Amino acid sequence: MHITTKIIVASAGVMALVAGGSAALAAADQPAPKVAVEQAVQIAQKEVPGAWVREVGFDKRGTRPDVWEVELIKGDIEHELDIDAATGKLLKKESERVDSDDDDTAAGQNSQSTQNSDDSDDSRDDD
């Protein structure tokens, strides 16, 4: 019975390795984008000089070209650019004023007010 347990455990281990190898092989079949994230950011910053990068994401679009989605902020304007991941071509550029009610800004204000309330709680503990 002890040998049977070892065989079952060994078989389970081999199956896990085979499954993991298959997943790695499937991931390897998909080519990496020709334009690296750093290149996409440089292209976007040339389009909007002096802006800072807010967010970068890679979007696989199936039959359409894969793109790097780059969000930049300059002053109170948010710029969203789509850069072709194969050619580095600018596919789309949208700009809009950043709202004061933006979720990121509100989250920052909440964390700041929470921090202030934590500081006041600390002072009460010392009394």
C-alpha positions as CSV (number, residue, x, y, z in Angstrom):
1,M,0.0,0.0,0.0
2,H,2.9,2.3,0.7
3,I,4.3,1.8,-2.8
4,T,0.9,2.6,-4.3
5,T,0.8,5.9,-2.5
6,K,4.2,6.9,-3.9
7,I,3.2,6.0,-7.4
8,I,0.0,8.1,-7.1
9,V,1.9,11.1,-5.7
10,A,4.6,10.7,-8.4
11,S,2.0,10.5,-11.1
12,A,0.2,13.6,-9.8
13,G,3.6,15.5,-9.9
14,V,4.3,14.4,-13.5
15,M,0.8,15.5,-14.5
16,A,1.3,18.9,-12.9
17,L,4.6,19.4,-14.7
18,V,3.1,18.4,-18.0
19,A,0.1,20.8,-17.5
20,G,2.5,23.6,-16.5
21,G,4.7,23.0,-19.5
22,S,1.7,23.0,-21.8
23,A,0.6,26.4,-20.4
24,A,4.2,27.8,-20.9
25,L,4.3,26.5,-24.4
26,A,1.0,28.1,-25.2
27,A,2.2,31.4,-23.9
28,A,5.4,31.1,-25.9
29,D,3.4,30.8,-29.1
30,Q,2.2,34.4,-28.8
31,P,5.0,36.7,-30.0
32,A,6.0,39.6,-27.9
33,P,5.2,43.1,-29.2
34,K,7.8,44.5,-31.5
35,V,7.5,47.9,-29.8
36,A,8.6,47.7,-26.2
37,V,6.8,49.6,-23.4
38,E,9.7,52.1,-23.1
39,Q,9.5,52.9,-26.8
40,A,5.7,53.4,-26.6
41,V,6.2,55.8,-23.7
42,Q,8.9,57.7,-25.6
43,I,6.6,58.0,-28.7
44,A,3.7,59.3,-26.5
45,Q,6.0,61.8,-24.7
46,K,7.1,63.2,-28.1
47,E,3.5,63.8,-28.9
48,V,2.9,65.6,-25.6
49,P,6.2,67.1,-24.5
50,G,6.5,67.8,-20.8
51,A,3.7,65.4,-19.7
52,W,4.1,62.7,-17.1
53,V,3.0,59.2,-17.5
54,R,-0.1,58.3,-15.5
55,E,-0.7,54.7,-16.8
56,V,0.4,52.3,-19.5
57,G,-1.4,49.2,-20.6
58,F,-1.1,46.6,-23.4
59,D,-4.3,45.7,-25.2
60,K,-4.5,42.6,-27.4
61,R,-7.2,43.2,-29.9
62,G,-7.5,40.0,-31.8
63,T,-8.0,40.8,-35.4
64,R,-7.1,44.5,-35.0
65,P,-3.5,45.6,-34.2
66,D,-2.4,45.2,-30.6
67,V,-1.8,48.6,-29.0
68,W,0.0,50.2,-26.1
69,E,-2.5,52.5,-24.3
70,V,-0.6,55.4,-22.7
71,E,-2.2,58.0,-20.5
72,L,-0.3,61.2,-19.9
73,I,-1.1,64.2,-17.8
74,K,0.1,67.7,-18.6
75,G,-1.3,70.5,-16.5
76,D,-5.0,69.8,-16.1
77,I,-5.3,67.9,-19.4
78,E,-5.3,64.1,-19.7
79,H,-4.1,62.7,-23.0
80,E,-4.9,59.1,-24.0
81,L,-2.8,57.7,-26.8
82,D,-2.9,54.3,-28.6
83,I,0.4,53.3,-30.1
84,D,0.5,50.3,-32.5
85,A,2.6,47.6,-30.8
86,A,4.0,46.3,-34.1
87,T,4.9,49.6,-35.9
88,G,5.0,52.3,-33.2
89,K,2.5,54.4,-35.2
90,L,0.2,56.7,-33.3
91,L,-3.3,55.3,-33.9
92,K,-5.4,57.5,-31.6
93,K,-5.0,60.6,-29.5
94,E,-7.7,62.0,-27.2
95,S,-7.4,64.8,-24.8
96,E,-9.8,66.0,-22.0
97,R,-9.6,68.2,-19.0
98,V,-9.0,66.3,-15.7
99,D,-12.1,66.5,-13.5
100,S,-11.7,67.5,-9.9
101,D,-14.2,64.7,-9.2
102,D,-11.8,62.1,-10.8
103,D,-11.7,58.8,-8.9
104,D,-7.9,59.0,-8.4
105,T,-8.1,62.5,-7.0
106,A,-11.0,61.5,-4.7
107,A,-9.0,58.5,-3.5
108,G,-6.0,60.7,-2.8
109,Q,-8.2,63.0,-0.7
110,N,-9.7,60.1,1.2
111,S,-6.4,58.7,2.0
112,Q,-5.1,62.1,3.1
113,S,-8.1,62.7,5.4
114,T,-7.8,59.1,6.7
115,Q,-4.1,59.8,7.5
116,N,-5.1,63.0,9.3
117,S,-7.7,61.2,11.4
118,D,-5.1,58.4,12.2
119,D,-2.7,61.1,13.4
120,S,-5.4,62.5,15.7
121,D,-6.1,59.0,17.1
122,D,-2.4,58.6,17.9
123,S,-2.4,61.8,19.9
124,R,-5.4,60.5,22.0
125,D,-3.5,57.3,22.8
126,D,-0.7,59.3,24.3
127,D,-2.9,61.1,26.8
